[in-house]
């Protein structure tokens, strides 16, 4: 772990750096990204702006650090689909666990994901790359699942596995990012998940699930 000027940070320095990141993460959950200032993060962490600048060039640089860590953690999402069955009751369980795991990941990282989505929408390639890394953690293995079913004659040969997987993952990400908004349509969280799972199962297999 190095400082901005290239020096190796000691144990105390690493702890200070992590505290700054933790405080920034907390502030992002309650304040608009562009309203967060270095002096506010430093004050909340009990240190000075000068100390902040030892570890990060600016707030955006620190935000990218948090986002990169989150993107690395998203690799675990691949386990929700990789090697899992999409037939019979096991397939229905796979669909439910995929939705549960993805929605929980999004809810747990909601604050930083909002910043990533904003940056990607504005065309910032750094945030776009992070967003795609997160989606790819599910997209690649989901496309493999569709291709496998297709090879076994269970999915129409004209289906494009990558297109199906990409469409389903984008749908899932959109729903995950609007979880609170569904309540304004009268949709409860307990109702949202099984319906998303149904759409995922139908999208992958083209059939109704065996429950």
GIURPE-V978883 format. One record per pair of residues at least 4 apart in sequence whose ideal C-beta (glycine too) atoms are under 7 Angstrom apart, sorted by the first residue. I is the first residue (numbers start at 1). J is the second residue. D is the distance in Angstrom with one decimal. If there is no record, write none. Layout:
((I	J	D) (I	J	D))
This chain:
((1	9	4.6) (1	14	5.1) (1	17	6.8) (2	6	5.7) (2	7	6.3) (2	8	5.7) (2	9	6.4) (3	7	4.7) (3	9	5.6) (3	54	4.9) (3	55	5.9) (4	53	6.7) (4	54	6.1) (4	55	6.5) (4	56	7.0) (4	57	6.2) (9	13	3.4) (9	14	5.1) (9	17	6.3) (10	14	7.0) (11	15	6.5) (12	16	6.4) (13	17	6.3) (14	18	6.4) (15	19	6.3) (16	20	6.6) (16	47	6.4) (16	51	6.5) (17	21	6.7) (17	55	4.5) (18	22	6.2) (19	23	6.3) (19	45	4.9) (20	24	6.3) (20	41	6.1) (20	45	5.0) (20	52	5.9) (20	55	6.5) (20	62	6.7) (21	25	6.4) (21	62	6.2) (21	65	6.3) (21	66	5.8) (22	26	6.5) (23	27	6.4) (23	41	5.5) (23	44	4.3) (23	45	4.5) (24	28	6.4) (24	36	6.9) (24	41	5.1) (24	62	5.4) (24	63	7.0) (24	66	6.8) (25	66	5.8) (25	111	6.5) (25	112	6.6) (27	31	5.3) (27	36	5.2) (27	40	6.8) (27	41	6.5) (27	44	6.6) (28	33	6.3) (28	36	6.6) (28	111	4.1) (28	112	6.2) (28	115	6.4) (29	111	4.0) (31	35	5.0) (31	36	5.5) (33	115	4.7) (33	118	6.6) (36	40	6.3) (36	41	6.6) (36	59	5.6) (38	42	6.1) (38	49	5.0) (38	52	5.2) (38	58	6.9) (38	59	5.9) (39	43	6.2) (39	49	5.2) (40	44	6.4) (41	45	6.3) (41	52	6.2) (41	59	6.9) (42	47	5.2) (42	48	5.5) (42	49	4.8) (42	51	6.5) (42	52	4.7) (47	51	4.3) (49	53	6.4) (52	56	6.2) (56	61	4.4) (56	62	4.2) (57	61	4.3) (59	63	6.2) (60	64	6.4) (61	65	6.8) (62	66	6.8) (63	67	6.2) (63	115	5.7) (64	68	6.1) (64	126	6.2) (65	69	6.6) (66	70	6.4) (66	112	5.2) (67	71	6.2) (67	112	5.5) (67	116	5.4) (67	130	4.9) (68	72	6.5) (68	130	6.6) (69	73	6.6) (70	74	6.6) (70	109	5.1) (70	112	5.6) (71	130	4.8) (71	133	4.5) (71	134	5.5) (74	105	6.7) (74	133	6.8) (74	134	4.4) (74	137	4.6) (75	137	5.5) (77	101	6.3) (77	102	6.4) (77	105	6.1) (77	137	4.4) (77	138	5.2) (78	82	5.0) (78	137	5.0) (78	138	6.7) (78	141	5.1) (80	97	5.9) (80	98	4.6) (80	101	4.6) (80	102	6.9) (80	138	6.7) (81	94	7.0) (81	98	5.9) (81	138	6.1) (81	141	4.3) (81	142	5.0) (81	145	5.9) (82	141	4.0) (84	94	4.3) (85	90	4.0) (85	91	5.7) (85	94	6.2) (86	91	4.1) (86	94	5.9) (86	145	5.6) (86	149	6.1) (86	204	5.4) (86	205	5.6) (87	91	4.8) (88	210	4.9) (89	93	6.4) (89	210	5.3) (90	94	6.5) (91	95	6.6) (91	201	6.4) (91	205	6.5) (91	209	6.4) (92	96	6.5) (92	201	6.1) (92	209	3.9) (92	210	6.2) (92	211	5.5) (93	97	6.1) (94	98	6.2) (95	99	6.6) (95	197	4.3) (95	200	4.5) (95	201	4.1) (95	209	6.7) (96	100	6.1) (96	197	4.5) (97	101	5.9) (98	102	6.1) (98	200	6.1) (99	103	5.9) (99	172	7.0) (99	193	5.3) (99	196	4.7) (99	197	4.6) (99	200	6.3) (100	104	6.2) (100	193	6.4) (101	105	6.4) (102	106	6.4) (102	138	6.6) (102	172	5.5) (102	176	6.1) (103	107	6.2) (103	176	5.2) (103	179	6.8) (103	193	6.6) (104	108	6.1) (105	109	6.3) (106	110	6.5) (106	113	6.1) (106	176	3.6) (106	177	6.5) (107	179	6.5) (109	113	5.0) (110	114	6.4) (112	116	6.3) (113	117	6.1) (113	177	6.9) (114	118	6.4) (115	119	6.3) (116	120	6.2) (116	127	5.1) (116	130	5.5) (116	131	5.4) (117	121	6.2) (117	131	6.9) (117	177	6.4) (118	122	6.4) (119	124	4.1) (119	127	2.9) (120	124	6.7) (120	127	4.5) (120	128	4.4) (120	131	4.5) (124	128	6.5) (125	129	6.1) (126	130	6.9) (127	131	6.3) (128	132	6.3) (129	133	6.4) (130	134	6.7) (131	135	6.5) (132	136	5.8) (135	139	5.4) (135	169	5.2) (135	173	6.2) (136	140	5.6) (138	142	5.7) (138	169	5.3) (139	143	6.2) (139	165	5.2) (139	166	5.9) (139	169	4.6) (140	144	6.6) (141	145	6.6) (142	146	6.7) (142	165	4.1) (142	168	6.5) (142	169	6.5) (143	147	6.3) (143	161	4.5) (143	162	4.9) (143	165	3.7) (144	148	6.2) (145	149	6.6) (145	204	6.2) (146	150	6.2) (146	155	6.1) (146	159	6.8) (146	161	3.9) (146	164	5.2) (146	165	5.9) (146	204	5.7) (147	151	6.4) (147	161	4.2) (148	152	6.7) (149	154	4.3) (149	155	4.3) (149	205	6.4) (150	155	4.2) (150	157	6.5) (150	159	6.2) (150	161	6.4) (154	205	6.9) (155	159	5.4) (155	205	6.8) (155	206	5.9) (156	206	6.7) (159	164	5.9) (160	164	6.5) (161	165	6.0) (162	166	6.0) (163	167	6.2) (164	168	6.3) (164	203	6.0) (165	169	6.2) (166	170	6.3) (167	171	6.4) (168	172	6.3) (168	200	5.9) (168	203	4.6) (169	173	6.3) (170	174	6.3) (171	175	6.4) (171	199	6.9) (172	176	6.1) (172	196	6.7) (173	177	6.3) (174	178	6.5) (175	196	5.8) (178	182	6.4) (179	189	7.0) (182	187	4.0) (182	192	5.5) (183	187	6.7) (187	191	5.6) (187	192	5.4) (188	192	7.0) (189	193	6.8) (191	195	6.4) (192	196	6.1) (193	197	6.2) (194	198	6.4) (195	199	6.7) (196	200	6.4) (197	201	6.3) (198	202	6.2) (198	209	6.8) (199	203	6.0) (200	204	6.3) (201	205	5.9) (201	209	4.5) (202	206	6.8))
